[in-house]
Amino acid sequence: MPQLREEWGAVFFGATTIAGLVLLLRLTGALQGMEWGAFDWFIRSRPQEPKDSRIVIVGISETDIQTIGQWPIPDGVLADLIIRLKAQQPRAIGLDIYRDLPVEPGHKRLTEVFENTPNLIGVQMVSRGDNNWAVSPPKILKERGQIGFNNLILDSDGTIRRGLLFLETPEGEVLPSLGLSLAFLYLKSEGILPQNAEEVNPEYLQLGNAVFVRLRSNDGSYVRSNDRGYQILMNHKDVNNTFEIVSLRDVLENKIPDNFARDRVVLIGTIAASVPDNFHTPYDHSAITDASNRTSGVKIHANLTSQIISAALDNRPLIKVWPKSLEIGLILLGAWMGGFLAGLKRYACSLNVYYAFSWSGINIIIFALLLTGSAYLAFLRGWWVPLVPPILSLTGSSLAITAYIAKIEREERQTIMRLFERHVTPKIAEAIWRDRQKILKEGQLEGQEVIATVLFTDLKGFSSIAEGMPPKLLMSWLNEYMSAMAKVVLDSDGAINKFIGDAVMAVFGIPIPATTPEEIALDAQKAVTCALGMAAALKSLNQQWEQGGKPTVSMRVGIATGPLVVGSLGSHHRQDYTIIGDTVNIAARLESYDKSIDGGICRILISEETYHLLPKRFSTKRVDRVLLKGRQQPVNIYQVCGEQINASDS
């Protein structure tokens, strides 16, 4: 539990740190562009909305300009246009064309039309404050209060995502936008008048049930943006499929239906590519420098008018943003989720580094899709939920924690391999690594009780041989013997516990313990098979030694099966993997028991427990019933004579 708390505490701390870094990155504005991209994608991916029949556009096209033969359009042409539209009794007419100066011929006539059209809204450009550039409104419309500004707000990437409802002029006058002025006129006929949203915020505008929440400089994905004026998020529609558009020439030549403008809002403006009044919206993403893929200003004003009217009459959602506390919570949740999922890999012990990062990659993709889907559904309901920061925190946390887990497991692998690299085959070492969670604790192998088979060997007459050989030659001769015996043990799936002089201690059934009677019996059979293999290996060595003039030797083997405790002993600087228990003592005493008993080149004595686990193919005989040193009860001792097809006990 302490190790578990430490590891998961590190996961939590690491994930929280990643979330903090993402928040700092978010506050610098570095994620703003990506979040705008997500916003634009949500806008474009929504189901196509039906056309808004309440708004129509009279677009002055390139053909109209060429037909008339000049730009700006003469005042007389505009007067004829407004008169023809006025005859159809529209609720409001918006003239998105500057008329601060006369454009002859026809200026006087246009002035008269302005005086006699109370539902006509003209435009002016309000100075932004950082420069003195502005365009004054038509004087007569200004005097009659029939003016709206047509300023647009561009984000730093040149895209329009915000709309203006009100703006204060340098002189302190608060003006409504063209789109809002036209919406006011339309909604007035529906009995809806502007009021303060007393139940939400008295400073907010309310039309019907729709409350227009003012966008501030750090709302949504925006960071220190210019929040001058009363701004809202534009809930863009695809204007090319939303509004009916006719040309100036069609209206002047009476090619439109008689009820084309009746009870509608009509906007007049240029849609010609040659006139610098084209802007980017979320729908214009294919080529930033291509004016043909931009949206004309009059369509953007129509979009804002439609948004206001639809919110007031149809309850069409206005796009709102989450409070900062919820945004921070979502970023933290993404980081914690990424860290938790990466941390789960800790318990999938068979995963290597490649699969660990693949696991993280799959989780990132799955939960990124879930976050995206949830954010998209929320967007359809009118909520702009931050998407990029939580996905970034999820990804960063997942990768960081995966790297952290990989570091821990690399250290654990080094710990385990330091303990076992001299003792077991690579196959068993890999099995140990897969099951490391069962045996690894706090940098050591926790002692565990198992039932295993212990094998002890010793050379007969080694002391005499050692006295008669030079130390260097003795060491070479002994290494040949140990190498051959170690190979037999490892080939038999045994673990070499230690070399003690000329003795070998091996164990079958560790470090991955047997859990069934069949597995315990198989370990005993492997130990006996190993002893027979040692005899064959020693016979081959003796032949080589005899040819080389070296001494030959025989050996004794003791084998016992029973309970023992296995684990690592030592300090942090030096640890050994070892076994202790009565079974170890029995195997050692069987090896040294009554050295007069002949067994040829290799005498093999086994305990009664081992004997009962052997199949009949092993040839055995009972040697004696004795009281071994340290034992309270006498036991039967058996000798293995070999391996054959039909075996019987003696």
Phi, psi and omega in degrees: 000318177301319179295320180297315179297320181295315182292313181288332173296320177294322177298313180298315180297316180297316180296319179295322177297316177300316178300319178297320178295321178295319178298317177297318178297321178297319182290336178283346183089005183293337182264358186303314182298317179294322179292323174298320178300320177295319177300312180299320181294321177299317180300311184289334187273352181292153175302145181297128180273155180293161178296146176266102184284354182279348184231133175230158183235133170257104185263127177275105187271175177298324178295319178299316181296318180293324179293316180288325174094008178199158170220131008291160178296134179301152180300324181296322179295317179296323179297314178300319181298313183294322180298315181295322179289319181299327181297338180270004174059059173287160177283329180204147176235127178248123181257097182271051178223130182291136175220054175279340178233149178294145173233095183285157001275161171103014184294318181298320180294322179293323178298319178297321178295320177301318182293331187254013181234089185290341180260021178262132178244122175265179184232158170217157175258120180273136178301137183282351179097329179268001174206171182260010184280126179204162177235124182286156178276167171301134188300316184294322179290327177296317180296329182270001179070027182252055184229141170224149179276154179243024176299143176238151180255122177255132172289171186296342176268008176084010183255145179266115177235352181239147176240153181254134174260315179226153179210140180264131178282163176303336179276359178093004180275134179264121182245148171276158176283165177302314182297320180290319180300317179293322178295321178302314181297319181293314184289334178300323178291341178267003180081017180251120180244152180293144178210167176278142180277078187299324184284341181253299179199119183301342180275354181267148176278137175233132175232111186066231177267357184273125176252125183264098183285130183286133180275128180259174192295335182243019178282151179061226180272358186284142179231114178052041178282162177285112181254030178297138180082179180266100185257148170224162175283135178283124175266076190300144165248161174285098189299332182290341179244008186251322186245144174282129184237130175236161182270160176302317183296323179298321180290315182294331181264014177056040179263016178246157179297159182293334181254022184304317185255359187298128178058025180244169169263126180247126175249136179246127179189172182274143172237013181283140182291336183282346180265125185287068178223046182235140187220164177269138171237173177304339178277347184253077187242000188282323182206107188296328185268001184263108183298332181293342178259019177254168182252134181290154183300323182295327178290326178292319176295323176297322179297316179295318177300314179298319180298317181293313182295317181295323178294321183285322186260327188248001184058029174296133187299138166269143184281122180246163180244156178286152170297154182301326181297321179288324177298315179297318178299321180292322177295317177296318180298318178298317180294315181295321179296316178299317179294319180296315181294320177293323179294330179298333178301336180302332184261358173263078194295340183279353183281129173270185185299318181300312181288333177297312179289330174295318176303313179297318180298318179296316179297319179299314181297313183299310184283334172295320176294321178296317178297317180296315179298318179294317179296323179295316178297321177295323180296322178297335178267002175100014179246127175267098181269132179300132184247314185295312181300313179295325177293320178295318179292322176299312182294311181298317180294316181299315181291320181295316181290325175299317177295322178296314179297320179298322178296314179300314184290330175295318177294320178295319180298319178297320178298313182293316182292329175297326181283328192246348189299334179268355192249329190229168177284160176304326180297314179290323178301319178293323177296321176299316181296320180296325183257025187299329183296336180283335189238347185262131179209120176052043176080003178227163173272115182295136179299132179221145181272129181224167171252116185218176180243127182254137180237125175245138174233155175206149179272136179280125178074025183294324182299319179294319179296319182296325180292331185264003182239142173301145183306318182294317179291323178297317180297319178295317180295318181291324178295323175301316181295312182297321179298316180295317181293319180298321179297318180296317180299311183293322178295338180265014180064031175263167177245125177280115182279315179191160169252128180237095185063242177266004183265151176236133175243120181232155182226140177241122182115010174223163358278351174271106190288150172287142183239353181233157177303324180295318180292322178297316179296322180295322177298318178297319180295321178295323179295316179293318177300321178298316180299319177294323177293325176297320179299316180295320180294320179294323177300316179295320178296317180301321179297318179293317181296321181296320178292332181265006179075020179262158181291146174260164188208160171240171186220162175239144180229134172240132183230132178219145179242135178169187181285146175203169179248131182238141180177187179255141178239147177132194181253183178297330183275332183214122179228146175232143176271123186213172179228147176222156178142167183297329180298324177296317180296319180298315180299318180295320181286330175294321179297322184264001184291131171037079185295354179280344179293124184276142176218016182075217183292337181213110177270127183240114175249138182232156178282166180296324179297319178293318181304316183289347180265356184271142174284171186289350181289343177272130178274121183224164173210148178282131182267313185190168170241114190226165174257103181289154181300128179089357181259149180270332183239144177292152180228156175277139176246136181238151177245135177268123182263340181161192181232127181217175183287311180250114182240148177219156181278153174258000000 
